[in-house]
């Protein structure tokens, strides 16, 4: 379930004329995640994720996302966008690959043994990431919703979705902005 987009803008340090950096995005999502009124404004659905679009710094794309227990994104990347996210409430887990994948021209890759990374991200914790960062984010709790704030620059041109079986990563789908907005 999605909710209607909203223009919410915690104070911004980045001027519209300059592209926000990963550090700018991380600063924004940290400040937004600390805004108790903003976090409380997100309607939560017990069955599916909910989201509200926010005004990010410097023309970035930002989202407030609610995660019911047991939900996740599946493996994906954000193409040419850099990004950041912070857990505002509950706890999220991020599984990521410590390798830069080719930006195109492949359908199946076999991953080396040492590329997997996992992080627990309780409330107040988050991270920034670069282009072509492949990860999955999930709320592993069986009882508690999680809420997070995400920002991307440039605004997401596409999301590539992957399946994973052991060391094999397979490109399954490419989503365009009209698929999630």
CORBEL-V911994 format. One record per residue. N is the residue number from 1. RES is the residue in three letters. SS is DSSP state (H for helix, E for strand, - for the rest). OMEGA is omega in degrees with one decimal (999 if undefined). Layout:
# CORBEL-V911994
N | RES | SS | OMEGA
N | RES | SS | OMEGA
This chain:
# CORBEL-V911994
1 | UNK | - | 173.8
2 | UNK | - | 175.5
3 | UNK | - | -178.0
4 | UNK | - | 177.4
5 | UNK | - | 176.8
6 | UNK | - | 176.7
7 | UNK | - | 179.9
8 | UNK | - | -175.3
9 | UNK | - | 168.6
10 | UNK | - | -174.1
11 | UNK | - | -174.2
12 | UNK | - | 178.2
13 | UNK | - | -174.3
14 | UNK | - | 177.3
15 | UNK | - | -178.2
16 | UNK | - | -177.4
17 | UNK | - | -177.7
18 | UNK | - | 179.1
19 | UNK | - | 178.6
20 | UNK | - | 176.8
21 | UNK | - | 174.5
22 | UNK | H | 179.7
23 | UNK | H | 177.3
24 | UNK | H | 180.0
25 | UNK | H | 178.8
26 | UNK | H | 176.8
27 | UNK | H | 179.6
28 | UNK | H | -176.3
29 | UNK | H | 175.8
30 | UNK | H | -179.9
31 | UNK | H | 179.4
32 | UNK | H | -179.5
33 | UNK | H | 178.9
34 | UNK | - | -179.3
35 | UNK | - | -174.5
36 | UNK | H | -179.9
37 | UNK | H | 177.9
38 | UNK | H | -177.8
39 | UNK | H | -179.7
40 | UNK | H | -177.3
41 | UNK | - | -177.0
42 | UNK | - | 175.0
43 | UNK | - | -178.8
44 | UNK | - | 180.0
45 | UNK | - | -178.9
46 | UNK | - | -174.7
47 | UNK | - | -173.6
48 | UNK | - | 179.2
49 | UNK | - | 173.9
50 | UNK | E | 179.7
51 | UNK | E | 176.1
52 | UNK | E | 177.6
53 | UNK | E | 178.5
54 | UNK | E | 172.1
55 | UNK | E | 179.4
56 | UNK | - | -178.7
57 | UNK | H | 171.9
58 | UNK | H | 178.9
59 | UNK | H | 178.5
60 | UNK | - | 176.3
61 | UNK | E | -177.9
62 | UNK | E | -176.6
63 | UNK | E | 168.1
64 | UNK | E | -172.2
65 | UNK | E | 174.2
66 | UNK | E | -175.7
67 | UNK | E | 173.8
68 | UNK | - | 177.4
69 | UNK | - | 175.1
70 | UNK | - | -179.1
71 | UNK | - | 178.9
72 | UNK | E | -176.1
73 | UNK | - | -165.8
74 | UNK | - | -179.3
75 | UNK | E | -179.5
76 | UNK | E | 168.4
77 | UNK | E | -176.8
78 | UNK | - | 175.7
79 | UNK | - | -174.1
80 | UNK | - | -178.5
81 | UNK | - | 166.6
82 | UNK | E | -177.1
83 | UNK | E | 176.3
84 | UNK | E | 173.0
85 | UNK | E | 179.6
86 | UNK | E | 173.8
87 | UNK | E | 179.7
88 | UNK | E | 176.6
89 | UNK | E | -175.0
90 | UNK | - | 179.3
91 | UNK | E | 173.9
92 | UNK | E | 173.8
93 | UNK | E | 175.0
94 | UNK | E | 169.4
95 | UNK | E | -178.2
96 | UNK | E | 177.8
97 | UNK | E | 179.8
98 | UNK | - | 179.0
99 | UNK | - | 176.0
100 | UNK | - | 179.8
101 | UNK | - | 173.8
102 | UNK | - | -176.7
103 | UNK | - | 179.2
104 | UNK | - | 175.7
105 | UNK | - | 179.0
106 | UNK | - | 175.8
107 | UNK | - | -177.8
108 | UNK | E | 175.9
109 | UNK | E | 171.8
110 | UNK | E | -175.1
111 | UNK | - | 174.7
112 | UNK | - | -177.1
113 | UNK | - | -169.6
114 | UNK | - | -175.4
115 | UNK | - | -176.4
116 | UNK | E | 175.6
117 | UNK | E | 175.5
118 | UNK | E | 176.6
119 | UNK | E | 169.0
120 | UNK | E | -177.6
121 | UNK | E | 176.2
122 | UNK | E | -179.2
123 | UNK | - | 179.4
124 | UNK | - | -179.0
125 | UNK | - | 178.9
126 | UNK | E | -178.8
127 | UNK | E | 172.3
128 | UNK | E | 179.3
129 | UNK | E | -177.2
130 | UNK | - | 179.9
131 | UNK | - | 175.3
132 | UNK | - | 177.5
133 | UNK | - | -178.9
134 | UNK | - | -179.4
135 | UNK | E | 166.5
136 | UNK | E | -179.4
137 | UNK | E | -179.4
138 | UNK | E | 172.6
139 | UNK | - | -176.1
140 | UNK | - | 179.8
141 | UNK | - | 174.3
142 | UNK | - | -174.7
143 | UNK | - | -168.6
144 | UNK | - | 170.3
145 | UNK | - | 168.4
146 | UNK | E | 175.7
147 | UNK | E | -179.9
148 | UNK | E | 176.6
149 | UNK | E | -177.1
150 | UNK | E | 174.8
151 | UNK | E | -177.2
152 | UNK | E | 173.4
153 | UNK | E | -5.5
154 | UNK | - | 177.4
155 | UNK | - | -169.9
156 | UNK | - | 176.9
157 | UNK | - | 177.7
158 | UNK | - | 172.2
159 | UNK | E | 174.2
160 | UNK | E | 179.0
161 | UNK | E | -175.0
162 | UNK | E | 166.6
163 | UNK | E | -178.1
164 | UNK | E | 173.7
165 | UNK | E | -175.7
166 | UNK | - | -178.1
167 | UNK | - | -175.1
168 | UNK | E | 176.6
169 | UNK | E | -176.0
170 | UNK | E | 174.9
171 | UNK | E | -176.9
172 | UNK | E | -171.7
173 | UNK | E | 171.8
174 | UNK | E | -179.6
175 | UNK | E | 175.5
176 | UNK | - | -178.2
177 | UNK | H | -179.0
178 | UNK | H | 178.4
179 | UNK | H | -177.5
180 | UNK | - | -177.8
181 | UNK | - | 999
